[in-house]
Amino acid sequence: MTARAQSDGSATGSTPPETGSPVPSESISAAAEDPRYPARLNSLTVDAICQLMLERIRSIKVPKDEDYRALALSLSILCGLKPDDLELARMHAEAWAATSDRARLIEATRRIVRLDPADTVAQLRVINARITALQNADARLEAYAKLLGEDGQSLDPALRSRLALDAALLSRENGAERKFLDYLLLASTLDVTNKEAAALTATYYLDRTQDPLDRVRLLENVVLADPMDAAAHERLAQELMRHGAFQGAKRFLERLRDIQTARSIPRPPEQYLDYILTVWNTDGPALALAQLAEIDVALRRQYEADQRRRAATPTSEDDAGPPPPQLPTLLEKLRLAIHASRSDTEGMSASLRVLRPFCENLLTSLSSAQTRPEGMSDQEAAQAALTAQLDLLWARLLTGMELDEAAKTIDELAARTQPPTVHERAIDRSRGWLAAHRGDTAAARQLLLPIVESDDLARWAMGLVAEKEGNTDEAVGHYARLALARPERIIGSAAKARVVHLRNRPVAPTSTARALDAEATAFGVPWLDRVTSDPSSFMTLSLEHAKKELAPLDQPELIVRLRNIGRSPFAIGMEAPISPRILLNPSLTIDGYTHREFSRPEVVDLNRRLRLVPGEELVVRYPSARTWAGIVMDSAIGSRCTIRWRAVQGFVMDARGNFMADPLSISTLSDAATRGALDARISAESLAEKILQSQGLELLGSISVAALRLYRPIASPGEPLDQERSVIAAACAERLKSMNSLERAYTICRLWRSRVMEGEFKKQITEAIADDRHPAMAVISLLLTVESSSDPGLQRLLDSPDPLVRELALTIRDLIFVSERGAQAGPIP
C-alpha cells in the first residue's frame, strides 16, 4: 500500500470472490534450465511481497479498517499465486478478520479448510456461517439435526459438541425444553473439554437438584473441562464446604491457590477465609492459627519494605505514610472465633484488642465527609459504619468481654430510626446473648427461643445459655445442629470446634461429608494436582528447523510441535488450558556477531484445533521469511547468518507492554539454522554485468546483492547516487525490461528497501513496469509506486480486467483521497 495512504473509509465497487484464479506460471528464460526455478521464483516473490506488507502494516500506529482491507486484498492476490500455501491462507484470513467484511472472512476460512481439513476451528467457523445464513430457526435446527445425525458422523467429536451446544441454545429459545436437554447432554458427552456445555449443564441442574453428590459431580465436570479455571475450583470447593467435606474442599482451594500464585492474582480475604476454615476442620486449630500468623508476618514484612522505600524517597513532612497493617477484619474474626471455641481467654483478648481500635477508628473516619474515603456517599458511609458497629458487637458477645460497651451499642442500634436500621430479631438475639453472659439465662431463653430456628447466632447463644446452666448435652445439641447447618461459615466451624472442646473428642464427619470427600479426593488423581502448577505435566512444546544448512536464497522454515502428554483431553483457546499463542523470539547471528537489536518477537497463533486428546500433536510449519528476522536476513545477503528461536507458550504481557513468561508457561529453544552468503565484495562493474547476463536463481542472487550494495542508511531526499551505485542501478533498470513479471516483482521488493528508488532511478523503474499487467506487479505498484490520486499507474489499475486488482486500486485510491485531505500515513521504514 502506498506509504501516503491511510483511512477508515470504505472501498467502493462490487465484491469479487475472495481470491483470484491461480495465476499461471510465466515462461522462464531459456537460460534458466532448472525445472524447480518457477516454483522457487514464485515462492521467493510471494515472501518478498509479504515482507513489504508486514513492514507497511506495522508502520501504521493505529491501522484502520481500510488499511486491513488493502492488506487482505493484496493477500487475496498472493493466494492466487500460491494457492497451496497454508500459512499464507491463514495470513489472508487473519487480515479479513481485522476488517468488517465477514463474508470475505468466511471465504478465506473455506480456503483454510480445503488446505487443512483437520482444522476444527476453521471448520466450525464455516459451518456456523452457513447455518446462520438460513432464514429461520426451524431451518437452522434442521441443519443442526443433520450434522449431529448420520450425515455428520465424520466430523470431529469436539466440533460436533460445539454444534450440539448451539442447537441446544436455539432449541431453548424456541421453547423446546426436551430438545434443549437432549442436545445439551450430547454436547457434554461428545467432548468433556466443552467448557460452555459443562458450565451450562451445571447451571441448569444445580437449580433443580439438591443431591450433594450430583451437585459435586456437575461442578467437577466444569473443572474437568478447564482445569486452569480458578473460578471452577473455587465454586467446587465452596459446594464441598456446604456439606462439611473439608478434605476435598481443601484440595480444590489449593489448586485455586496454585493458579492465582502462578498468575500473580491477588487473593481476597474471602478466599483466605475459606482455605483456613478447611485447615481448621481438617488439621486442627493450631495449624489454622499458624496460617493466620503467616499472613500477619507477610503483611508486616511488606509494610517494613514499603517503609524502607519511603525512607529512601524524599516526601513531604505531612506525609506520614500508611498505618501499620493488620489482618483483614474477616480473618481477625476467624482468629477470634478459633480462640472462643476453645475458651482461650488470652487469645480472645488479643484478638479483641486488634478489632476494637480498628472498628473505632473506622467509625471515626466515616463520621465526616472530610475523613471518609474519597467518593463515598453518605448512604455508603452509613452502611459501612453500621457494619463496623456490628462486627465489634459480634466480637464482644462472642468473647463475653467488654459487655457494658456491648449493651450500650445494642441500645444505640435499637434506637436507630434512620436507615440503615437493624432488624428487631437481631436486637432480640443480641440482648439474649448479652443476658446469657450476665447469667440471666431465663431472660436469655425468653428472647432467644422464638428465633433460634431461623437465626444462627441465636443458636450459638442458646448453646451458651445451656453451658451457663450446666446442661452440657443441650449445649452440644445446639452447637452440633449449628455445625451441621452452616459448616462453611465461621460460626458453624466454631460450633463444631466447641463440641470437640466440650466432649474432648473429635467429631466424626457425616456420611454425606465422607462420601463427598472420597469423591473429591479421588477426582482427577494424580494428574489434576500437577496440572495447576506444572504445565509441562500435560503438554510439551518443541521447535526445529526443517533444514539446518541453507543456501543463500533459501528461507528457514520452523516446525512448531505442541503435544498433549496428559491423561485427559485439553481444550485449546485463549480461555482454555492450552493457550494457542506462541511467542517466538529470534536470536540472530550475522558473521559471528549476535545482533540483539534485530530481535523483534513474533506471535504465532496455533488456534487450529478445538482440543488435543492424549498423545495428539499439533504441528505447524512456520515460514520465518515472513518475519522481521527474515527481513533482516534477506537484507544481510552478503553475510553468513545463523538463527535460532526461543518459544514461550502461554506468555503474558506486563504493565509496560513487554512479553514475558509466567510460571504456567512452557518454553523451549530451537536448533540453529545457518544460511550461507553471496559474494557482496564483487566490483560494481562485475555485478552490473551479472545482473544483465545471468538467469534463474543466479539473477535473483545478483539482484539481492545489488540491493545490499545500493543501500543508503542515511540519505537526503533527492541526493544523487554515487558512481558505484549509479552503475548498479542502471543495470537493474535495464534488466527489468527483459525480466518476467515475478522477477520484476522480486527485484522491486528488494530494491525498495535500499532507499534509492527516487528521482531518475524511480522514473526508469516505473517506465520499465508500466505495461506489466501481472497481479503481483499490480500489488507492487499500488504498495510502492502510486503517490497521488492522479497517478497514471493508479488510473490504469482501476481499469484492470482482474476484479481483485480493481478493488485493491479502489481501496488505495480512497486511502489516498484521505491522505490528500491531510491524513497521515506511516512510511515504510
C-alpha positions in Angstrom: 0.0 0.0 0.0 1.2 3.5 -0.7 3.2 5.0 2.1 1.0 8.0 1.9 -2.4 6.4 2.3 -4.4 5.6 5.4 -8.1 5.9 6.1 -11.1 4.4 7.8 -13.3 5.0 4.8 -14.7 2.1 2.8 -13.9 0.7 -0.6 -16.3 1.1 -3.5 -17.2 -1.3 -6.2 -18.6 -4.8 -6.3 -17.3 -7.6 -4.2 -15.4 -10.2 -6.1 -14.5 -13.7 -5.0 -12.1 -13.9 -2.1 -9.1 -14.8 -4.3 -8.5 -14.6 -7.9 -7.9 -17.6 -10.1 -4.5 -19.2 -9.7 -2.0 -17.3 -11.8 -0.4 -19.5 -14.4 3.4 -19.6 -14.2 5.1 -17.5 -16.9 7.6 -18.9 -19.3 11.1 -18.5 -17.9 14.1 -17.5 -20.0 15.6 -20.4 -21.8 18.8 -19.9 -19.9 17.0 -20.9 -16.7 17.1 -24.7 -17.2 16.4 -25.7 -13.6 12.8 -27.1 -13.6 12.4 -26.1 -10.0 13.1 -22.4 -10.7 9.5 -21.4 -11.5 8.3 -22.7 -8.1 11.3 -21.1 -6.3 10.7 -17.8 -8.0 7.1 -17.9 -7.1 7.8 -18.6 -3.5 10.6 -16.1 -3.2 8.5 -13.4 -4.8 5.5 -14.1 -2.5 7.7 -13.9 0.5 9.3 -10.7 -0.6 5.9 -9.0 -1.1 4.7 -10.4 2.3 7.7 -8.7 3.9 6.7 -5.4 2.4 3.1 -5.8 3.6 4.3 -6.7 7.0 6.6 -3.6 7.2 3.8 -1.4 5.9 1.0 -2.5 8.3 3.4 -2.4 11.3 4.5 1.1 10.4 0.9 2.4 11.0 0.3 3.3 14.6 -3.4 2.6 14.5 -4.4 0.7 11.3 -7.9 1.4 10.1 -10.4 -1.0 8.5 -9.3 0.1 5.1 -5.6 -0.5 5.8 -6.5 -4.1 6.7 -8.8 -4.3 3.7 -5.9 -3.3 1.4 -3.7 -5.9 3.2 -6.4 -8.6 2.8 -6.9 -7.8 -0.9 -3.2 -8.0 -1.5 -3.1 -11.3 0.2 -6.0 -12.5 -1.9 -3.9 -11.9 -5.0 -0.9 -13.7 -3.5 -3.1 -16.6 -2.6 -3.9 -16.9 -6.3 -0.1 -17.0 -7.0 0.5 -19.7 -4.3 -2.8 -21.5 -3.8 -1.4 -24.4 -1.7 0.4 -22.2 0.9 -1.5 -22.9 4.1 0.3 -20.3 6.2 -0.4 -17.7 3.5 -4.0 -18.7 3.6 -4.0 -18.1 7.4 -2.5 -14.7 7.0 -5.2 -14.0 4.4 -8.0 -15.0 6.8 -6.4 -13.0 9.7 -6.3 -9.9 7.5 -10.0 -10.2 6.7 -10.8 -10.9 10.3 -9.4 -7.4 11.1 -11.9 -5.8 8.7 -15.7 -5.6 9.0 -16.2 -7.9 6.0 -17.5 -11.1 7.5 -18.4 -12.7 4.1 -14.8 -12.4 2.9 -13.5 -13.8 6.1 -15.7 -16.9 5.6 -14.5 -17.3 2.1 -10.9 -17.1 3.3 -11.6 -19.6 6.0 -13.0 -22.0 3.5 -9.6 -22.0 1.8 -8.0 -23.0 5.1 -10.4 -25.9 5.5 -9.6 -27.1 1.9 -5.9 -26.9 2.7 -6.1 -28.3 6.3 -9.2 -30.5 6.7 -8.2 -31.2 10.3 -8.6 -27.6 11.3 -11.7 -27.9 13.5 -11.7 -24.2 14.4 -11.9 -23.1 10.8 -14.5 -25.9 10.1 -16.7 -24.6 12.9 -16.5 -21.0 11.6 -17.6 -22.1 8.2 -20.4 -24.4 9.4 -21.7 -21.7 11.7 -21.7 -19.1 8.9 -23.7 -21.5 6.7 -26.2 -22.2 9.4 -26.6 -18.6 10.4 -27.4 -17.7 6.8 -30.5 -19.8 6.9 -33.7 -17.7 7.2 -35.4 -19.1 10.2 -34.9 -21.1 13.4 -36.6 -24.2 12.1 -34.3 -24.4 9.1 -31.3 -23.9 11.4 -32.5 -26.7 13.8 -32.9 -29.0 10.8 -29.4 -28.2 9.7 -28.1 -29.0 13.2 -30.0 -32.2 13.3 -28.4 -33.4 10.0 -24.9 -32.5 11.2 -25.5 -34.2 14.5 -27.0 -37.3 12.9 -25.6 -39.7 10.5 -24.6 -37.0 8.0 -22.2 -35.6 10.5 -20.6 -38.8 11.8 -17.3 -38.0 10.0 -17.0 -34.6 11.8 -14.6 -34.4 14.8 -16.4 -35.0 18.1 -15.2 -31.7 19.5 -16.7 -29.9 16.6 -20.0 -31.8 16.9 -20.0 -31.0 20.6 -20.0 -27.2 19.8 -22.7 -27.7 17.2 -24.8 -29.6 19.7 -24.4 -26.7 22.2 -25.6 -24.2 19.6 -28.5 -26.4 18.8 -29.4 -26.7 22.5 -29.4 -22.9 22.9 -31.5 -22.4 19.8 -33.9 -25.1 21.0 -34.3 -23.3 24.3 -35.0 -20.0 22.5 -37.8 -21.9 20.7 -39.2 -23.2 23.9 -38.3 -26.8 23.1 -37.1 -27.9 26.5 -36.8 -31.6 25.8 -34.6 -30.9 22.7 -32.6 -28.4 24.7 -31.7 -31.0 27.3 -31.0 -33.7 24.7 -28.7 -31.5 22.7 -27.0 -30.3 25.9 -26.4 -33.9 27.0 -24.9 -34.7 23.6 -22.6 -31.6 23.7 -21.3 -32.6 27.2 -20.9 -36.3 26.2 -19.1 -35.7 22.8 -16.4 -33.6 24.4 -15.6 -33.2 28.0 -13.5 -30.1 27.2 -16.5 -28.1 26.0 -16.5 -25.7 28.9 -19.6 -23.8 27.9 -21.6 -27.0 27.7 -20.3 -28.2 31.1 -21.0 -24.8 32.7 -24.5 -24.6 31.2 -25.3 -28.2 32.3 -24.1 -27.4 35.8 -26.1 -24.1 36.0 -29.3 -25.9 34.7 -29.2 -28.9 37.1 -27.9 -27.1 40.2 -31.1 -25.2 40.2 -33.0 -28.5 40.1 -31.2 -30.9 42.3 -30.2 -30.8 46.0 -28.5 -34.2 45.9 -25.0 -33.4 47.2 -23.1 -36.0 45.1 -24.9 -34.9 41.9 -24.1 -31.3 42.6 -20.4 -32.0 43.2 -20.1 -34.1 40.1 -21.7 -31.4 38.0 -19.1 -28.9 39.2 -16.3 -31.5 38.7 -17.2 -31.6 35.1 -16.6 -27.9 34.8 -13.2 -28.4 36.4 -12.5 -31.2 34.0 -13.4 -29.0 31.0 -10.9 -26.4 32.1 -8.5 -27.4 35.0 -6.9 -23.9 34.8 -10.1 -22.1 35.5 -9.7 -20.7 39.0 -13.4 -19.9 39.4 -14.3 -23.5 38.7 -12.1 -24.8 41.5 -13.5 -22.2 43.9 -17.1 -23.0 43.1 -16.5 -26.7 43.6 -14.6 -26.1 46.9 -17.5 -24.0 48.2 -20.0 -26.6 47.3 -18.0 -29.2 49.2 -17.7 -26.9 52.2 -21.5 -26.5 52.3 -21.7 -30.2 53.1 -18.8 -30.4 55.5 -16.5 -32.1 53.0 -13.5 -30.1 54.1 -10.8 -32.5 52.9 -12.0 -32.3 49.4 -12.6 -28.6 49.6 -9.1 -28.0 50.8 -7.7 -29.9 47.8 -9.5 -27.6 45.3 -8.7 -24.5 47.2 -5.1 -25.4 47.0 -5.4 -25.8 43.2 -7.0 -22.4 43.2 -4.1 -21.0 45.1 -1.6 -22.6 42.7 -3.3 -20.9 39.7 -3.5 -17.5 41.4 0.0 -17.6 42.7 1.4 -18.5 39.3 -0.6 -15.7 37.6 0.1 -13.2 40.4 -3.6 -12.8 41.0 -4.2 -11.2 44.5 -6.3 -13.4 46.8 -9.1 -11.6 48.5 -9.8 -12.2 52.3 -12.8 -14.4 51.5 -10.5 -16.9 49.8 -8.1 -16.9 52.6 -11.0 -17.4 55.0 -12.3 -20.4 53.0 -8.9 -22.1 53.0 -8.2 -21.5 56.6 -11.6 -22.9 57.5 -10.7 -26.1 55.7 -7.4 -26.2 57.6 -9.2 -25.7 60.9 -11.6 -28.5 60.2 -9.1 -31.0 58.8 -5.8 -30.2 60.6 -7.0 -28.5 63.8 -6.9 -25.0 65.4 -3.1 -24.8 65.8 -2.4 -25.1 62.1 -5.2 -22.7 61.3 -3.8 -20.1 63.7 -0.4 -20.7 62.2 -1.8 -19.9 58.8 -3.2 -16.6 60.1 0.1 -15.8 61.8 1.9 -16.4 58.4 -0.4 -13.8 56.8 0.4 -11.4 59.6 4.1 -11.8 59.1 3.8 -11.4 55.4 1.8 -8.2 55.8 4.4 -6.8 58.3 7.3 -7.6 56.1 5.6 -5.9 53.1 5.0 -2.9 55.3 8.6 -2.7 56.5 9.8 -3.0 52.9 7.5 -0.2 51.9 8.7 2.0 54.8 12.3 1.5 53.8 11.5 2.6 50.2 9.7 5.6 51.6 12.7 6.5 53.8 14.9 6.4 50.7 12.5 8.6 48.7 12.1 12.3 49.6 8.5 13.1 50.7 6.7 16.0 52.3 6.8 16.4 56.0 3.0 15.9 56.2 3.1 12.5 54.5 3.2 10.1 57.4 2.5 7.1 55.2 0.0 4.3 55.7 -0.6 2.9 59.2 0.9 -0.5 60.2 -1.1 -3.3 58.6 -3.3 -5.8 60.3 -5.3 -8.8 59.3 -8.4 -8.0 57.3 -11.4 -7.9 59.7 -12.8 -11.1 58.3 -9.7 -13.0 59.1 -9.3 -11.4 62.6 -12.9 -12.5 63.3 -11.9 -16.0 62.3 -8.9 -15.9 64.7 -11.2 -14.7 67.5 -13.7 -17.5 66.7 -11.0 -20.1 67.0 -9.9 -18.8 70.4 -13.6 -18.5 71.5 -14.3 -22.1 70.5 -11.6 -23.3 72.9 -12.4 -20.7 75.7 -8.9 -19.3 75.2 -9.3 -16.1 77.2 -5.8 -14.8 76.4 -6.3 -15.4 72.6 -9.8 -13.8 72.7 -8.5 -10.7 74.5 -5.6 -10.3 72.0 -7.9 -10.5 69.0 -10.4 -8.1 70.6 -7.5 -5.6 71.2 -6.9 -5.7 67.4 -10.5 -5.4 66.3 -11.6 -2.7 68.8 -9.3 0.1 67.7 -9.7 -0.8 64.0 -13.5 -0.6 64.2 -13.4 2.5 66.4 -11.0 4.3 64.1 -13.1 3.3 61.1 -16.2 4.7 62.7 -14.4 8.0 63.4 -13.2 8.3 59.8 -16.7 7.5 58.4 -18.4 10.1 60.6 -17.1 13.0 58.5 -17.1 13.7 54.8 -13.6 15.1 55.1 -12.1 11.9 56.5 -14.1 9.2 54.8 -12.7 7.6 51.6 -13.0 9.8 48.5 -16.1 9.4 46.5 -18.1 7.6 49.3 -21.7 8.7 49.6 -23.5 9.4 52.8 -25.5 6.2 52.4 -22.4 4.1 51.7 -20.7 5.7 54.8 -23.7 4.9 57.0 -23.8 1.3 55.9 -20.1 0.9 56.4 -20.4 2.4 59.9 -23.2 0.0 60.8 -21.1 -2.9 59.6 -18.2 -1.8 61.8 -20.5 -1.5 64.8 -22.0 -4.9 64.3 -18.5 -6.5 63.8 -17.4 -5.1 67.1 -20.6 -6.1 68.9 -20.2 -9.6 67.5 -16.7 -9.8 68.8 -17.7 -8.6 72.3 -20.7 -11.0 72.5 -18.7 -14.0 71.2 -15.9 -13.5 73.8 -18.1 -12.3 76.7 -15.8 -9.3 77.1 -16.5 -5.6 77.3 -20.2 -6.3 78.0 -21.1 -2.8 79.2 -19.9 -1.4 75.9 -21.9 -4.1 74.1 -25.0 -3.2 76.0 -24.5 0.5 75.0 -24.2 -0.5 71.3 -27.3 -2.6 71.4 -29.3 0.3 72.9 -27.9 2.6 70.2 -28.8 0.2 67.4 -32.3 -0.4 68.8 -32.9 3.4 68.9 -32.0 3.9 65.3 -34.8 5.4 63.2 -32.9 6.5 60.1 -31.7 3.9 57.6 -29.9 1.7 57.7 -31.6 0.2 60.6 -31.2 -3.1 62.4 -33.9 -5.8 62.3 -35.8 -6.4 65.6 -34.8 -10.0 65.6 -31.1 -9.0 65.6 -31.7 -6.7 68.6 -33.5 -9.6 70.5 -30.7 -12.0 69.7 -28.1 -9.6 70.9 -29.9 -8.8 74.1 -30.5 -12.6 74.7 -26.8 -13.3 74.1 -25.8 -10.5 76.5 -28.2 -11.8 79.1 -26.6 -15.2 78.9 -23.2 -13.8 79.5 -24.5 -11.9 82.6 -26.1 -15.1 84.0 -29.7 -14.2 83.4 -30.5 -17.4 81.5 -34.2 -17.2 81.9 -34.4 -13.8 80.2 -32.0 -15.1 77.6 -34.2 -18.1 76.8 -37.2 -15.9 76.6 -35.5 -13.7 74.0 -33.8 -16.5 72.0 -36.3 -19.3 71.8 -38.6 -17.6 69.4 -35.8 -17.0 66.9 -33.5 -19.9 67.4 -34.8 -21.9 64.4 -34.1 -19.1 62.0 -31.0 -17.3 63.4 -27.6 -19.0 63.5 -26.2 -16.6 66.1 -29.3 -17.2 68.3 -28.5 -20.9 68.1 -24.9 -20.2 69.3 -26.3 -18.1 72.1 -28.7 -20.9 73.2 -25.7 -23.2 73.4 -24.1 -20.6 75.7 -27.3 -20.5 77.8 -27.2 -24.3 78.2 -23.5 -24.1 79.2 -24.2 -21.4 81.8 -26.9 -23.7 83.2 -24.6 -26.7 83.3 -26.5 -28.6 80.7 -23.7 -29.9 78.5 -25.9 -32.2 76.5 -28.3 -29.4 75.5 -25.3 -27.2 74.7 -23.7 -29.9 72.5 -27.1 -30.4 70.7 -27.3 -26.7 69.8 -23.7 -26.5 68.7 -24.0 -29.7 66.7 -27.1 -28.5 64.8 -25.4 -25.3 64.0 -22.3 -27.1 62.8 -24.4 -29.3 60.5 -26.5 -26.4 59.2 -23.6 -24.0 58.5 -20.3 -25.8 58.1 -19.0 -23.3 55.6 -19.3 -20.3 57.9 -17.1 -19.1 60.7 -19.9 -19.7 63.3 -20.5 -23.2 62.0 -16.9 -24.3 62.3 -16.7 -22.7 65.7 -19.7 -24.6 66.8 -18.1 -27.9 65.6 -14.9 -27.0 67.5 -17.0 -26.1 70.6 -18.5 -29.7 70.5 -14.9 -31.1 70.4 -14.0 -28.9 73.3 -16.9 -29.9 75.4 -16.8 -33.6 74.6 -13.0 -33.7 74.5 -13.1 -36.0 71.4 -13.2 -35.4 67.6 -16.5 -35.1 65.8 -16.9 -37.7 63.0 -17.9 -36.3 59.7 -21.4 -37.1 58.4 -21.9 -39.9 55.9 -22.6 -37.2 53.2 -19.3 -35.5 54.0 -17.4 -38.7 53.9 -18.9 -39.7 50.5 -18.1 -36.2 49.1 -14.6 -36.2 50.5 -14.0 -39.6 48.9 -15.3 -38.4 45.5 -13.3 -35.1 45.6 -10.0 -36.6 46.7 -10.2 -39.3 44.0 -11.2 -37.0 41.2 -8.5 -36.5 38.6 -5.8 -38.2 40.7 -3.0 -37.7 40.2 -2.8 -35.5 37.1 -5.1 -32.7 38.3 -2.8 -31.7 41.2 0.1 -31.3 38.8 -1.7 -29.5 36.0 -2.4 -26.4 38.0 1.3 -25.9 39.0 3.3 -27.6 36.2 2.0 -27.2 32.6 4.9 -29.5 31.4 3.0 -32.3 33.1 0.4 -32.3 30.4 2.0 -30.7 27.3 5.3 -30.3 25.5 6.5 -27.7 23.1 9.3 -28.3 20.6 10.9 -26.3 17.8 13.2 -27.4 15.0 14.2 -26.1 11.6 13.2 -28.1 8.6 16.8 -27.6 7.2 19.8 -26.8 9.3 22.1 -25.7 6.4 20.6 -23.3 3.9 21.8 -21.9 0.6 21.9 -18.0 0.3 18.4 -17.8 -1.2 16.8 -20.5 0.9 14.4 -19.4 3.6 14.4 -21.0 7.0 11.2 -22.9 8.0 10.5 -23.5 11.6 8.5 -26.6 12.7 6.5 -26.0 15.9 5.1 -29.0 17.7 2.6 -28.8 20.6 1.7 -32.2 22.1 -0.7 -33.3 24.8 1.1 -35.8 27.1 -1.5 -35.8 29.8 -4.2 -38.3 30.6 -7.1 -36.2 29.6 -8.2 -34.1 26.6 -7.4 -30.4 26.9 -9.1 -27.6 25.0 -7.1 -25.1 23.0 -8.0 -21.4 23.3 -7.4 -18.1 24.9 -9.5 -19.1 27.9 -8.5 -22.8 27.8 -5.8 -24.9 29.5 -3.6 -24.8 26.3 -3.0 -21.3 25.1 -2.8 -21.2 21.3 -0.4 -18.2 21.3 3.3 -18.9 21.0 5.8 -16.1 21.4 8.8 -16.6 19.1 11.9 -14.6 20.0 14.7 -14.8 17.5 18.5 -14.8 18.2 20.2 -13.7 15.0 24.0 -14.0 14.5 25.5 -12.3 11.4 29.1 -13.1 10.6 29.7 -14.4 14.1 28.1 -11.4 15.9 24.8 -11.6 17.7 22.6 -8.6 16.9 20.0 -8.2 19.7 18.7 -5.0 18.1 17.2 -7.2 15.4 15.4 -9.5 17.8 11.8 -8.5 17.4 9.4 -11.1 18.8 6.7 -12.7 16.7 3.4 -14.2 17.8 2.2 -17.5 16.2 -1.4 -18.4 16.8 -2.0 -22.2 16.9 -5.7 -21.9 17.2 -6.3 -24.7 14.7 -7.8 -27.4 16.9 -10.6 -27.2 19.4 -8.8 -29.7 21.7 -5.9 -32.1 21.8 -6.6 -35.6 23.0 -3.9 -37.6 24.9 -1.0 -38.3 22.7 -2.2 -35.9 19.9 0.3 -33.4 18.4 -0.3 -30.2 16.6 2.4 -29.5 14.0 2.8 -26.1 12.3 5.4 -25.2 9.7 6.1 -21.6 10.2 7.8 -19.6 7.4 10.5 -17.4 9.0 10.9 -15.4 5.8 7.6 -13.5 6.7 9.0 -12.2 10.0 11.2 -9.3 10.9 14.1 -11.7 11.4 13.5 -12.9 7.8 13.6 -9.3 6.5 17.0 -8.8 8.3 18.5 -12.0 7.0 17.5 -11.1 3.4 19.0 -7.6 3.9 22.2 -9.2 5.0 22.6 -11.5 2.0 26.3 -10.9 1.9 26.8 -12.3 5.4 26.6 -15.8 6.9 23.5 -15.8 9.1 22.6 -18.1 11.9 19.2 -18.0 13.5 17.6 -19.8 16.4 14.3 -19.2 18.3 13.1 -19.3 21.8 9.4 -20.1 22.1 7.1 -19.3 25.1 3.6 -20.8 25.1 1.0 -19.1 27.3 3.0 -15.8 27.6 1.7 -12.8 29.4 2.2 -9.0 28.9 3.5 -6.9 31.8 2.4 -3.4 32.7 4.9 -1.9 30.3 3.7 -3.9 27.4 6.6 -6.3 27.4 6.1 -10.0 26.7 7.2 -12.4 29.4 6.7 -16.0 30.6 4.8 -16.8 33.7 5.0 -19.9 35.9 2.3 -21.6 33.9 4.1 -21.1 30.6 6.3 -23.6 28.9 9.3 -22.6 26.8 11.9 -24.2 24.6 14.8 -23.4 22.3 15.1 -24.4 18.6 18.1 -25.8 17.0 20.2 -23.4 14.8 19.8 -22.9 11.1 22.6 -21.3 9.1 22.3 -19.6 5.8 25.3 -19.1 3.5 26.3 -15.8 2.0 26.6 -14.4 -1.5 29.8 -12.6 -2.6 28.9 -8.9 -2.0 32.5 -7.7 -2.5 32.3 -8.1 -6.3 33.1 -4.9 -8.2 30.2 -2.7 -9.3 31.0 -3.3 -13.0 31.1 -7.1 -12.5 27.9 -7.0 -10.5 26.3 -5.0 -13.3 27.4 -7.5 -15.9 26.0 -10.4 -13.8 22.7 -8.6 -13.5 22.5 -8.1 -17.2 23.6 -11.6 -18.2 22.5 -14.0 -15.5 19.3 -16.1 -15.4 17.3 -18.0 -12.9 18.4 -18.1 -9.3 21.8 -16.5 -10.2 19.8 -13.5 -11.4 17.8 -13.3 -8.1 21.0 -13.6 -6.2 22.6 -10.8 -8.2 19.6 -8.6 -7.5 19.8 -9.3 -3.8 23.5 -8.4 -3.7 22.6 -5.2 -5.7 20.0 -4.3 -3.1 22.7 -4.7 -0.4 25.2 -2.6 -2.4 22.7 0.1 -3.2 21.5 0.5 0.4 21.9 4.0 1.8 21.3 4.1 5.6 21.3 7.9 5.6 20.4 9.9 2.5 18.8 13.2 1.9 15.8 13.3 -0.4 16.9 14.0 -4.0 20.6 13.2 -3.2 22.2 11.7 -6.3 23.7 8.3 -6.4 27.5 8.0 -6.3 29.3 6.5 -9.3 29.3 2.9 -8.0 25.7 2.9 -7.1 24.8 4.5 -10.4 26.4 1.7 -12.3 24.5 -0.9 -10.4 21.2 1.0 -10.5 21.4 1.4 -14.3 22.0 -2.3 -14.7 18.9 -3.1 -12.6 16.7 -0.6 -14.5 17.9 -2.1 -17.8 17.5 -5.7 -16.8 13.9 -5.0 -15.6 12.8 -4.6 -19.2 13.7 -8.2 -20.1 12.5 -9.9 -16.8 9.3 -11.8 -16.4 6.7 -10.4 -14.1 7.6 -12.3 -11.0 11.3 -11.5 -11.4 10.3 -7.8 -11.7 8.2 -8.0 -8.6 11.1 -9.7 -6.7 13.6 -7.1 -7.9 11.5 -4.1 -6.9 10.8 -5.5 -3.5 14.5 -5.9 -2.9 15.5 -2.5 -4.3 12.8 -0.6 -2.4 14.4 -1.3 0.9 17.7 0.1 -0.4 16.2 3.7 -0.2 17.4 4.6 -3.7 14.1 4.4 -5.6 13.6 8.1 -6.2 14.3 10.6 -8.9 15.5 9.4 -12.2 16.0 5.8 -11.0 12.4 5.6 -9.8 11.3 7.0 -13.2 13.2 4.4 -15.1 11.7 1.6 -13.0 8.2 3.0 -13.3 8.6 3.1 -17.1 10.0 -0.5 -17.1 7.0 -1.9 -15.4 4.3 0.4 -16.8 2.8 -2.2 -19.2 3.1 -5.2 -16.9 -0.4 -6.4 -16.1 0.6 -9.3 -13.8 -1.4 -9.3 -10.5 1.8 -9.4 -8.5 3.1 -6.3 -10.2 -0.3 -4.6 -9.5 0.3 -5.2 -5.8 3.8 -3.9 -6.0 2.7 -0.8 -7.9 -0.1 0.0 -5.5 2.0 -0.7 -2.5 5.1 1.3 -3.6 4.9 3.5 -6.6 1.4 5.1 -6.6 1.7 8.5 -4.9 -1.4 10.5 -5.8 -5.0 10.0 -6.9 -4.0 11.3 -10.4 -1.1 8.9 -10.8 -1.4 7.3 -14.3 -0.4 3.9 -12.8 -3.4 4.1 -10.4 -5.8 5.1 -13.3 -4.5 2.1 -15.3 -5.0 -0.4 -12.5 -8.6 1.0 -11.8 -9.3 -0.3 -15.3 -7.7 -3.8 -14.8 -9.7 -6.8 -16.0 -8.8 -8.5 -12.7 -11.6 -7.8 -10.2 -9.3 -8.1 -7.2 -6.8 -5.7 -8.7 -9.6 -3.2 -9.4 -10.9 -3.4 -5.8 -7.4 -3.0 -4.4 -6.9 0.0 -6.6 -10.2 1.5 -5.4 -9.2 0.9 -1.8 -5.8 2.6 -2.3 -7.5 5.5 -4.1 -9.8 6.0 -1.2 -6.9 6.0 1.2 -5.0 8.5 -0.9 -8.1 10.8 -1.0 -8.0 10.9 2.8 -4.2 11.4 2.7 -4.5 14.3 0.3 -7.0 15.9 2.6 -4.5 15.9 5.4 -4.4 12.4 7.0 -1.1 11.0 7.9 0.2 7.6 7.0 3.2 5.7 8.4 6.1 5.4 5.9 7.6 2.1 5.2 10.9 2.0 7.0 
